[in-house]
Amino acid sequence: MFTAEFCPLRDEGFACADKVEGAGVAVERLNFDDMIHTFMNMEDLVKEECEAVYKALADFLNRK
């Protein structure tokens, strides 16, 4: 579950992850401090954060 500190849906993301975990499903969480909801659309400005998302996705997909 990717969340961003200044996203209006951040708390819903946390709640969703909690609910999924409560159902017995493993959840990986990655919250980005100081980021807004659409930070992935601003790759030129927040390259390191976007790369962290891509790496986490690749790691997850390669484990399955």
All heavy atoms as a GROMACS GRO file, in nm:
protein
  507
    1MET      N    1   0.086  -0.116   0.000
    1MET     CA    2   0.000   0.000   0.000
    1MET      C    3   0.091   0.122   0.000
    1MET      O    4   0.173   0.140   0.090
    1MET     CB    5  -0.089  -0.004   0.125
    1MET     CG    6  -0.173   0.118   0.143
    1MET     SD    7  -0.307   0.142   0.027
    1MET     CE    8  -0.411   0.004   0.064
    2PHE      N    9   0.081   0.202  -0.102
    2PHE     CA   10   0.155   0.327  -0.111
    2PHE      C   11   0.066   0.440  -0.062
    2PHE      O   12  -0.049   0.451  -0.105
    2PHE     CB   13   0.199   0.357  -0.254
    2PHE     CG   14   0.291   0.253  -0.310
    2PHE    CD1   15   0.245   0.159  -0.401
    2PHE    CD2   16   0.424   0.249  -0.271
    2PHE    CE1   17   0.329   0.064  -0.452
    2PHE    CE2   18   0.509   0.153  -0.321
    2PHE     CZ   19   0.462   0.060  -0.412
    3THR      N   20   0.118   0.523   0.025
    3THR     CA   21   0.045   0.640   0.073
    3THR      C   22   0.140   0.760   0.073
    3THR      O   23   0.262   0.744   0.070
    3THR     CB   24  -0.010   0.618   0.215
    3THR    OG1   25   0.096   0.575   0.301
    3THR    CG2   26  -0.121   0.514   0.217
    4ALA      N   27   0.080   0.877   0.074
    4ALA     CA   28   0.157   1.001   0.076
    4ALA      C   29   0.106   1.089   0.189
    4ALA      O   30  -0.015   1.096   0.213
    4ALA     CB   31   0.144   1.074  -0.057
    5GLU      N   32   0.198   1.153   0.258
    5GLU     CA   33   0.163   1.231   0.377
    5GLU      C   34   0.054   1.334   0.353
    5GLU      O   35  -0.037   1.349   0.434
    5GLU     CB   36   0.289   1.300   0.432
    5GLU     CG   37   0.261   1.380   0.557
    5GLU     CD   38   0.386   1.444   0.615
    5GLU    OE1   39   0.495   1.436   0.554
    5GLU    OE2   40   0.375   1.504   0.722
    6PHE      N   41   0.062   1.405   0.241
    6PHE     CA   42  -0.034   1.512   0.216
    6PHE      C   43  -0.143   1.473   0.116
    6PHE      O   44  -0.195   1.556   0.044
    6PHE     CB   45   0.039   1.639   0.170
    6PHE     CG   46   0.136   1.689   0.273
    6PHE    CD1   47   0.271   1.689   0.249
    6PHE    CD2   48   0.091   1.735   0.396
    6PHE    CE1   49   0.362   1.734   0.344
    6PHE    CE2   50   0.179   1.781   0.493
    6PHE     CZ   51   0.315   1.780   0.467
    7CYS      N   52  -0.177   1.345   0.115
    7CYS     CA   53  -0.284   1.296   0.029
    7CYS      C   54  -0.414   1.295   0.108
    7CYS      O   55  -0.416   1.247   0.222
    7CYS     CB   56  -0.252   1.154  -0.017
    7CYS     SG   57  -0.385   1.078  -0.112
    8PRO      N   58  -0.523   1.347   0.052
    8PRO     CA   59  -0.649   1.345   0.125
    8PRO      C   60  -0.702   1.204   0.148
    8PRO      O   61  -0.790   1.184   0.230
    8PRO     CB   62  -0.744   1.426   0.036
    8PRO     CG   63  -0.682   1.429  -0.097
    8PRO     CD   64  -0.534   1.413  -0.078
    9LEU      N   65  -0.646   1.106   0.080
    9LEU     CA   66  -0.689   0.966   0.096
    9LEU      C   67  -0.592   0.883   0.181
    9LEU      O   68  -0.609   0.762   0.192
    9LEU     CB   69  -0.705   0.901  -0.042
    9LEU     CG   70  -0.803   0.969  -0.136
    9LEU    CD1   71  -0.799   0.905  -0.273
    9LEU    CD2   72  -0.943   0.966  -0.078
   10ARG      N   73  -0.493   0.948   0.240
   10ARG     CA   74  -0.392   0.875   0.317
   10ARG      C   75  -0.453   0.790   0.428
   10ARG      O   76  -0.423   0.672   0.441
   10ARG     CB   77  -0.290   0.971   0.377
   10ARG     CG   78  -0.177   0.897   0.450
   10ARG     CD   79  -0.101   0.987   0.542
   10ARG     NE   80  -0.195   1.032   0.645
   10ARG     CZ   81  -0.167   1.118   0.740
   10ARG    NH1   82  -0.048   1.173   0.745
   10ARG    NH2   83  -0.256   1.153   0.829
   11ASP      N   84  -0.541   0.849   0.508
   11ASP     CA   85  -0.600   0.775   0.620
   11ASP      C   86  -0.684   0.658   0.570
   11ASP      O   87  -0.687   0.552   0.634
   11ASP     CB   88  -0.682   0.867   0.708
   11ASP     CG   89  -0.595   0.969   0.782
   11ASP    OD1   90  -0.472   0.948   0.792
   11ASP    OD2   91  -0.651   1.070   0.829
   12GLU      N   92  -0.751   0.675   0.456
   12GLU     CA   93  -0.826   0.565   0.398
   12GLU      C   94  -0.733   0.453   0.353
   12GLU      O   95  -0.764   0.335   0.364
   12GLU     CB   96  -0.913   0.613   0.281
   12GLU     CG   97  -1.034   0.690   0.324
   12GLU     CD   98  -1.009   0.839   0.350
   12GLU    OE1   99  -0.891   0.880   0.358
   12GLU    OE2  100  -1.107   0.912   0.365
   13GLY      N  101  -0.615   0.490   0.302
   13GLY     CA  102  -0.515   0.390   0.266
   13GLY      C  103  -0.468   0.312   0.386
   13GLY      O  104  -0.456   0.189   0.382
   14PHE      N  105  -0.443   0.382   0.497
   14PHE     CA  106  -0.404   0.314   0.621
   14PHE      C  107  -0.514   0.220   0.667
   14PHE      O  108  -0.489   0.105   0.706
   14PHE     CB  109  -0.375   0.415   0.732
   14PHE     CG  110  -0.251   0.498   0.711
   14PHE    CD1  111  -0.235   0.615   0.783
   14PHE    CD2  112  -0.151   0.464   0.622
   14PHE    CE1  113  -0.123   0.694   0.768
   14PHE    CE2  114  -0.038   0.542   0.605
   14PHE     CZ  115  -0.024   0.658   0.679
   15ALA      N  116  -0.641   0.267   0.663
   15ALA     CA  117  -0.754   0.186   0.708
   15ALA      C  118  -0.772   0.063   0.619
   15ALA      O  119  -0.802  -0.046   0.668
   15ALA     CB  120  -0.881   0.270   0.711
   16CYS      N  121  -0.754   0.081   0.490
   16CYS     CA  122  -0.766  -0.030   0.397
   16CYS      C  123  -0.660  -0.136   0.427
   16CYS      O  124  -0.690  -0.256   0.433
   16CYS     CB  125  -0.754   0.020   0.254
   16CYS     SG  126  -0.765  -0.111   0.130
   17ALA      N  127  -0.537  -0.093   0.446
   17ALA     CA  128  -0.429  -0.187   0.478
   17ALA      C  129  -0.458  -0.260   0.609
   17ALA      O  130  -0.437  -0.381   0.619
   17ALA     CB  131  -0.296  -0.113   0.486
   18ASP      N  132  -0.508  -0.188   0.709
   18ASP     CA  133  -0.544  -0.251   0.837
   18ASP      C  134  -0.651  -0.358   0.817
   18ASP      O  135  -0.644  -0.467   0.874
   18ASP     CB  136  -0.596  -0.147   0.937
   18ASP     CG  137  -0.487  -0.052   0.987
   18ASP    OD1  138  -0.366  -0.084   0.972
   18ASP    OD2  139  -0.524   0.054   1.042
   19LYS      N  140  -0.751  -0.327   0.736
   19LYS     CA  141  -0.861  -0.420   0.712
   19LYS      C  142  -0.812  -0.545   0.640
   19LYS      O  143  -0.851  -0.657   0.674
   19LYS     CB  144  -0.971  -0.352   0.633
   19LYS     CG  145  -1.098  -0.430   0.626
   19LYS     CD  146  -1.211  -0.346   0.569
   19LYS     CE  147  -1.343  -0.420   0.585
   19LYS     NZ  148  -1.457  -0.340   0.548
   20VAL      N  149  -0.729  -0.526   0.541
   20VAL     CA  150  -0.675  -0.639   0.466
   20VAL      C  151  -0.589  -0.726   0.557
   20VAL      O  152  -0.600  -0.849   0.556
   20VAL     CB  153  -0.597  -0.590   0.342
   20VAL    CG1  154  -0.520  -0.702   0.276
   20VAL    CG2  155  -0.692  -0.524   0.244
   21GLU      N  156  -0.506  -0.662   0.639
   21GLU     CA  157  -0.424  -0.738   0.735
   21GLU      C  158  -0.513  -0.812   0.834
   21GLU      O  159  -0.483  -0.926   0.870
   21GLU     CB  160  -0.329  -0.645   0.810
   21GLU     CG  161  -0.208  -0.606   0.730
   21GLU     CD  162  -0.113  -0.516   0.807
   21GLU    OE1  163  -0.158  -0.436   0.892
   21GLU    OE2  164   0.007  -0.524   0.780
   22GLY      N  165  -0.622  -0.747   0.876
   22GLY     CA  166  -0.715  -0.811   0.968
   22GLY      C  167  -0.779  -0.936   0.911
   22GLY      O  168  -0.821  -1.025   0.984
   23ALA      N  169  -0.786  -0.942   0.778
   23ALA     CA  170  -0.841  -1.059   0.710
   23ALA      C  171  -0.734  -1.167   0.688
   23ALA      O  172  -0.762  -1.270   0.627
   23ALA     CB  173  -0.902  -1.017   0.578
   24GLY      N  174  -0.614  -1.141   0.736
   24GLY     CA  175  -0.508  -1.240   0.726
   24GLY      C  176  -0.420  -1.230   0.604
   24GLY      O  177  -0.341  -1.320   0.577
   25VAL      N  178  -0.430  -1.122   0.531
   25VAL     CA  179  -0.349  -1.103   0.411
   25VAL      C  180  -0.227  -1.016   0.447
   25VAL      O  181  -0.242  -0.914   0.513
   25VAL     CB  182  -0.431  -1.035   0.299
   25VAL    CG1  183  -0.345  -1.009   0.176
   25VAL    CG2  184  -0.552  -1.119   0.264
   26ALA      N  185  -0.111  -1.058   0.404
   26ALA     CA  186   0.009  -0.979   0.429
   26ALA      C  187   0.005  -0.851   0.346
   26ALA      O  188  -0.030  -0.854   0.228
   26ALA     CB  189   0.134  -1.059   0.393
   27VAL      N  190   0.039  -0.740   0.409
   27VAL     CA  191   0.037  -0.610   0.343
   27VAL      C  192   0.173  -0.545   0.361
   27VAL      O  193   0.228  -0.544   0.470
   27VAL     CB  194  -0.073  -0.519   0.401
   27VAL    CG1  195  -0.065  -0.380   0.342
   27VAL    CG2  196  -0.210  -0.578   0.380
   28GLU      N  197   0.224  -0.491   0.254
   28GLU     CA  198   0.345  -0.410   0.262
   28GLU      C  199   0.302  -0.265   0.253
   28GLU      O  200   0.222  -0.229   0.168
   28GLU     CB  201   0.442  -0.445   0.149
   28GLU     CG  202   0.494  -0.586   0.160
   28GLU     CD  203   0.592  -0.619   0.051
   28GLU    OE1  204   0.667  -0.529   0.008
   28GLU    OE2  205   0.592  -0.735   0.008
   29ARG      N  206   0.356  -0.182   0.340
   29ARG     CA  207   0.318  -0.041   0.346
   29ARG      C  208   0.440   0.046   0.316
   29ARG      O  209   0.548   0.019   0.366
   29ARG     CB  210   0.266  -0.004   0.484
   29ARG     CG  211   0.146  -0.085   0.528
   29ARG     CD  212   0.121  -0.063   0.676
   29ARG     NE  213   0.015  -0.148   0.724
   29ARG     CZ  214  -0.098  -0.103   0.776
   29ARG    NH1  215  -0.119   0.026   0.787
   29ARG    NH2  216  -0.190  -0.186   0.818
   30LEU      N  217   0.417   0.147   0.236
   30LEU     CA  218   0.523   0.243   0.207
   30LEU      C  219   0.458   0.381   0.203
   30LEU      O  220   0.380   0.411   0.114
   30LEU     CB  221   0.590   0.209   0.074
   30LEU     CG  222   0.716   0.286   0.036
   30LEU    CD1  223   0.822   0.278   0.146
   30LEU    CD2  224   0.772   0.234  -0.094
   31ASN      N  225   0.487   0.461   0.305
   31ASN     CA  226   0.433   0.597   0.314
   31ASN      C  227   0.543   0.695   0.278
   31ASN      O  228   0.657   0.680   0.320
   31ASN     CB  229   0.382   0.626   0.455
   31ASN     CG  230   0.320   0.764   0.463
   31ASN    OD1  231   0.219   0.792   0.399
   31ASN    ND2  232   0.380   0.851   0.541
   32PHE      N  233   0.507   0.794   0.199
   32PHE     CA  234   0.602   0.895   0.156
   32PHE      C  235   0.575   1.026   0.228
   32PHE      O  236   0.476   1.094   0.200
   32PHE     CB  237   0.596   0.912   0.004
   32PHE     CG  238   0.651   0.793  -0.069
   32PHE    CD1  239   0.570   0.686  -0.101
   32PHE    CD2  240   0.785   0.787  -0.100
   32PHE    CE1  241   0.621   0.575  -0.166
   32PHE    CE2  242   0.838   0.676  -0.164
   32PHE     CZ  243   0.755   0.570  -0.197
   33ASP      N  244   0.664   1.057   0.322
   33ASP     CA  245   0.654   1.184   0.395
   33ASP      C  246   0.676   1.300   0.298
   33ASP      O  247   0.749   1.288   0.200
   33ASP     CB  248   0.759   1.190   0.506
   33ASP     CG  249   0.736   1.085   0.612
   33ASP    OD1  250   0.620   1.041   0.631
   33ASP    OD2  251   0.835   1.044   0.676
   34ASP      N  252   0.611   1.408   0.326
   34ASP     CA  253   0.626   1.533   0.248
   34ASP      C  254   0.583   1.521   0.102
   34ASP      O  255   0.620   1.603   0.020
   34ASP     CB  256   0.770   1.586   0.254
   34ASP     CG  257   0.812   1.620   0.395
   34ASP    OD1  258   0.728   1.667   0.474
   34ASP    OD2  259   0.930   1.600   0.429
   35MET      N  260   0.505   1.418   0.069
   35MET     CA  261   0.457   1.402  -0.068
   35MET      C  262   0.307   1.430  -0.074
   35MET      O  263   0.235   1.413   0.023
   35MET     CB  264   0.482   1.261  -0.120
   35MET     CG  265   0.627   1.228  -0.145
   35MET     SD  266   0.698   1.323  -0.280
   35MET     CE  267   0.809   1.428  -0.190
   36ILE      N  268   0.261   1.472  -0.194
   36ILE     CA  269   0.120   1.497  -0.216
   36ILE      C  270   0.060   1.380  -0.294
   36ILE      O  271   0.132   1.291  -0.342
   36ILE     CB  272   0.096   1.629  -0.293
   36ILE    CG1  273   0.161   1.623  -0.432
   36ILE    CG2  274   0.148   1.748  -0.212
   36ILE    CD1  275   0.124   1.740  -0.522
   37HIS      N  276  -0.070   1.380  -0.310
   37HIS     CA  277  -0.144   1.271  -0.374
   37HIS      C  278  -0.087   1.235  -0.511
   37HIS      O  279  -0.074   1.118  -0.543
   37HIS     CB  280  -0.292   1.312  -0.386
   37HIS     CG  281  -0.377   1.215  -0.458
   37HIS    ND1  282  -0.423   1.100  -0.398
   37HIS    CD2  283  -0.425   1.214  -0.586
   37HIS    CE1  284  -0.496   1.032  -0.486
   37HIS    NE2  285  -0.499   1.099  -0.600
   38THR      N  286  -0.053   1.331  -0.591
   38THR     CA  287  -0.012   1.304  -0.730
   38THR      C  288   0.140   1.305  -0.751
   38THR      O  289   0.187   1.329  -0.861
   38THR     CB  290  -0.075   1.407  -0.824
   38THR    OG1  291  -0.034   1.537  -0.784
   38THR    CG2  292  -0.226   1.398  -0.822
   39PHE      N  293   0.216   1.273  -0.646
   39PHE     CA  294   0.362   1.284  -0.661
   39PHE      C  295   0.418   1.196  -0.771
   39PHE      O  296   0.518   1.229  -0.833
   39PHE     CB  297   0.434   1.259  -0.528
   39PHE     CG  298   0.446   1.115  -0.486
   39PHE    CD1  299   0.560   1.042  -0.518
   39PHE    CD2  300   0.346   1.052  -0.412
   39PHE    CE1  301   0.573   0.909  -0.478
   39PHE    CE2  302   0.359   0.922  -0.371
   39PHE     CZ  303   0.472   0.850  -0.404
   40MET      N  304   0.351   1.086  -0.803
   40MET     CA  305   0.400   0.998  -0.910
   40MET      C  306   0.387   1.063  -1.047
   40MET      O  307   0.450   1.018  -1.142
   40MET     CB  308   0.326   0.864  -0.908
   40MET     CG  309   0.361   0.776  -0.790
   40MET     SD  310   0.535   0.723  -0.788
   40MET     CE  311   0.542   0.623  -0.935
   41ASN      N  312   0.309   1.168  -1.059
   41ASN     CA  313   0.296   1.241  -1.185
   41ASN      C  314   0.402   1.350  -1.199
   41ASN      O  315   0.404   1.420  -1.300
   41ASN     CB  316   0.157   1.304  -1.198
   41ASN     CG  317   0.047   1.202  -1.209
   41ASN    OD1  318   0.071   1.091  -1.251
   41ASN    ND2  319  -0.072   1.240  -1.169
   42MET      N  320   0.485   1.365  -1.099
   42MET     CA  321   0.587   1.472  -1.099
   42MET      C  322   0.727   1.412  -1.088
   42MET      O  323   0.810   1.454  -1.009
   42MET     CB  324   0.561   1.567  -0.982
   42MET     CG  325   0.423   1.629  -0.985
   42MET     SD  326   0.394   1.745  -0.851
   42MET     CE  327   0.430   1.648  -0.706
   43GLU      N  328   0.752   1.313  -1.169
   43GLU     CA  329   0.877   1.238  -1.158
   43GLU      C  330   1.001   1.326  -1.172
   43GLU      O  331   1.103   1.299  -1.108
   43GLU     CB  332   0.880   1.126  -1.262
   43GLU     CG  333   0.989   1.027  -1.237
   43GLU     CD  334   0.971   0.898  -1.314
   43GLU    OE1  335   0.866   0.877  -1.377
   43GLU    OE2  336   1.065   0.818  -1.310
   44ASP      N  337   0.995   1.430  -1.252
   44ASP     CA  338   1.110   1.518  -1.266
   44ASP      C  339   1.143   1.592  -1.136
   44ASP      O  340   1.259   1.628  -1.113
   44ASP     CB  341   1.087   1.622  -1.376
   44ASP     CG  342   1.086   1.559  -1.515
   44ASP    OD1  343   1.136   1.446  -1.531
   44ASP    OD2  344   1.035   1.624  -1.608
   45LEU      N  345   1.044   1.612  -1.053
   45LEU     CA  346   1.064   1.687  -0.927
   45LEU      C  347   1.096   1.597  -0.809
   45LEU      O  348   1.162   1.641  -0.714
   45LEU     CB  349   0.940   1.771  -0.895
   45LEU     CG  350   0.904   1.878  -0.997
   45LEU    CD1  351   0.772   1.943  -0.960
   45LEU    CD2  352   1.014   1.982  -1.006
   46VAL      N  353   1.045   1.473  -0.810
   46VAL     CA  354   1.063   1.382  -0.696
   46VAL      C  355   1.112   1.246  -0.746
   46VAL      O  356   1.054   1.142  -0.718
   46VAL     CB  357   0.935   1.371  -0.611
   46VAL    CG1  358   0.905   1.501  -0.540
   46VAL    CG2  359   0.815   1.330  -0.697
   47LYS      N  360   1.222   1.250  -0.816
   47LYS     CA  361   1.275   1.130  -0.882
   47LYS      C  362   1.305   1.017  -0.783
   47LYS      O  363   1.271   0.902  -0.809
   47LYS     CB  364   1.401   1.166  -0.961
   47LYS     CG  365   1.452   1.052  -1.044
   47LYS     CD  366   1.565   1.096  -1.135
   47LYS     CE  367   1.605   0.979  -1.220
   47LYS     NZ  368   1.675   1.016  -1.339
   48GLU      N  369   1.366   1.047  -0.670
   48GLU     CA  370   1.403   0.942  -0.574
   48GLU      C  371   1.280   0.871  -0.520
   48GLU      O  372   1.279   0.748  -0.505
   48GLU     CB  373   1.485   1.001  -0.460
   48GLU     CG  374   1.624   1.043  -0.501
   48GLU     CD  375   1.703   1.102  -0.386
   48GLU    OE1  376   1.664   1.087  -0.269
   48GLU    OE2  377   1.807   1.166  -0.415
   49GLU      N  378   1.175   0.946  -0.490
   49GLU     CA  379   1.053   0.887  -0.437
   49GLU      C  380   0.986   0.798  -0.542
   49GLU      O  381   0.939   0.688  -0.512
   49GLU     CB  382   0.957   0.994  -0.388
   49GLU     CG  383   1.002   1.065  -0.262
   49GLU     CD  384   1.106   1.176  -0.284
   49GLU    OE1  385   1.151   1.196  -0.400
   49GLU    OE2  386   1.141   1.243  -0.186
   50CYS      N  387   0.982   0.846  -0.666
   50CYS     CA  388   0.923   0.766  -0.773
   50CYS      C  389   1.004   0.638  -0.796
   50CYS      O  390   0.946   0.530  -0.813
   50CYS     CB  391   0.912   0.847  -0.901
   50CYS     SG  392   0.790   0.978  -0.893
   51GLU      N  393   1.134   0.648  -0.791
   51GLU     CA  394   1.219   0.530  -0.806
   51GLU      C  395   1.194   0.431  -0.693
   51GLU      O  396   1.196   0.309  -0.714
   51GLU     CB  397   1.366   0.569  -0.813
   51GLU     CG  398   1.403   0.634  -0.944
   51GLU     CD  399   1.548   0.680  -0.951
   51GLU    OE1  400   1.620   0.671  -0.850
   51GLU    OE2  401   1.586   0.729  -1.059
   52ALA      N  402   1.168   0.480  -0.572
   52ALA     CA  403   1.138   0.392  -0.459
   52ALA      C  404   1.008   0.316  -0.483
   52ALA      O  405   0.998   0.197  -0.449
   52ALA     CB  406   1.130   0.472  -0.330
   53VAL      N  407   0.909   0.382  -0.542
   53VAL     CA  408   0.783   0.313  -0.575
   53VAL      C  409   0.810   0.205  -0.679
   53VAL      O  410   0.768   0.090  -0.664
   53VAL     CB  411   0.677   0.413  -0.627
   53VAL    CG1  412   0.556   0.339  -0.683
   53VAL    CG2  413   0.633   0.507  -0.517
   54TYR      N  414   0.880   0.239  -0.786
   54TYR     CA  415   0.909   0.142  -0.891
   54TYR      C  416   0.988   0.023  -0.837
   54TYR      O  417   0.961  -0.092  -0.873
   54TYR     CB  418   0.986   0.208  -1.006
   54TYR     CG  419   0.912   0.319  -1.075
   54TYR    CD1  420   0.977   0.435  -1.114
   54TYR    CD2  421   0.775   0.310  -1.101
   54TYR    CE1  422   0.910   0.539  -1.178
   54TYR    CE2  423   0.707   0.413  -1.164
   54TYR     CZ  424   0.776   0.526  -1.202
   54TYR     OH  425   0.709   0.629  -1.264
   55LYS      N  426   1.083   0.050  -0.751
   55LYS     CA  427   1.163  -0.059  -0.694
   55LYS      C  428   1.078  -0.149  -0.606
   55LYS      O  429   1.088  -0.272  -0.614
   55LYS     CB  430   1.281  -0.004  -0.614
   55LYS     CG  431   1.369  -0.114  -0.557
   55LYS     CD  432   1.488  -0.061  -0.484
   55LYS     CE  433   1.578  -0.168  -0.427
   55LYS     NZ  434   1.528  -0.300  -0.408
   56ALA      N  435   0.993  -0.090  -0.522
   56ALA     CA  436   0.906  -0.170  -0.435
   56ALA      C  437   0.811  -0.256  -0.518
   56ALA      O  438   0.789  -0.373  -0.486
   56ALA     CB  439   0.828  -0.079  -0.340
   57LEU      N  440   0.757  -0.199  -0.625
   57LEU     CA  441   0.668  -0.277  -0.713
   57LEU      C  442   0.744  -0.392  -0.779
   57LEU      O  443   0.694  -0.505  -0.784
   57LEU     CB  444   0.607  -0.186  -0.820
   57LEU     CG  445   0.498  -0.092  -0.774
   57LEU    CD1  446   0.464   0.009  -0.884
   57LEU    CD2  447   0.374  -0.168  -0.732
   58ALA      N  448   0.861  -0.363  -0.830
   58ALA     CA  449   0.941  -0.468  -0.897
   58ALA      C  450   0.978  -0.578  -0.798
   58ALA      O  451   0.967  -0.698  -0.830
   58ALA     CB  452   1.067  -0.407  -0.958
   59ASP      N  453   1.020  -0.539  -0.678
   59ASP     CA  454   1.055  -0.639  -0.576
   59ASP      C  455   0.935  -0.727  -0.544
   59ASP      O  456   0.947  -0.849  -0.534
   59ASP     CB  457   1.106  -0.571  -0.448
   59ASP     CG  458   1.241  -0.505  -0.466
   59ASP    OD1  459   1.311  -0.531  -0.568
   59ASP    OD2  460   1.279  -0.426  -0.377
   60PHE      N  461   0.819  -0.665  -0.527
   60PHE     CA  462   0.698  -0.740  -0.496
   60PHE      C  463   0.663  -0.837  -0.609
   60PHE      O  464   0.636  -0.955  -0.587
   60PHE     CB  465   0.581  -0.645  -0.472
   60PHE     CG  466   0.450  -0.714  -0.450
   60PHE    CD1  467   0.418  -0.767  -0.328
   60PHE    CD2  468   0.358  -0.724  -0.554
   60PHE    CE1  469   0.297  -0.833  -0.307
   60PHE    CE2  470   0.238  -0.789  -0.535
   60PHE     CZ  471   0.207  -0.843  -0.412
   61LEU      N  472   0.662  -0.788  -0.732
   61LEU     CA  473   0.625  -0.873  -0.846
   61LEU      C  474   0.725  -0.985  -0.869
   61LEU      O  475   0.687  -1.096  -0.911
   61LEU     CB  476   0.613  -0.787  -0.972
   61LEU     CG  477   0.495  -0.690  -0.971
   61LEU    CD1  478   0.504  -0.597  -1.092
   61LEU    CD2  479   0.363  -0.764  -0.968
   62ASN      N  480   0.851  -0.962  -0.841
   62ASN     CA  481   0.952  -1.065  -0.862
   62ASN      C  482   0.951  -1.171  -0.753
   62ASN      O  483   1.008  -1.278  -0.773
   62ASN     CB  484   1.091  -1.003  -0.876
   62ASN     CG  485   1.108  -0.932  -1.008
   62ASN    OD1  486   1.062  -0.982  -1.111
   62ASN    ND2  487   1.173  -0.818  -1.007
   63ARG      N  488   0.888  -1.143  -0.641
   63ARG     CA  489   0.877  -1.243  -0.534
   63ARG      C  490   0.762  -1.339  -0.558
   63ARG      O  491   0.759  -1.446  -0.502
   63ARG     CB  492   0.852  -1.176  -0.400
   63ARG     CG  493   0.976  -1.134  -0.329
   63ARG     CD  494   0.940  -1.080  -0.198
   63ARG     NE  495   0.865  -0.957  -0.230
   63ARG     CZ  496   0.844  -0.858  -0.147
   63ARG    NH1  497   0.883  -0.865  -0.026
   63ARG    NH2  498   0.780  -0.751  -0.186
   64LYS      N  499   0.665  -1.300  -0.637
   64LYS     CA  500   0.543  -1.382  -0.655
   64LYS      C  501   0.560  -1.484  -0.762
   64LYS      O  502   0.630  -1.482  -0.851
   64LYS     CB  503   0.423  -1.291  -0.684
   64LYS     CG  504   0.399  -1.186  -0.578
   64LYS     CD  505   0.372  -1.247  -0.445
   64LYS     CE  506   0.362  -1.142  -0.336
   64LYS     NZ  507   0.360  -1.195  -0.206
   0.00000   0.00000   0.00000
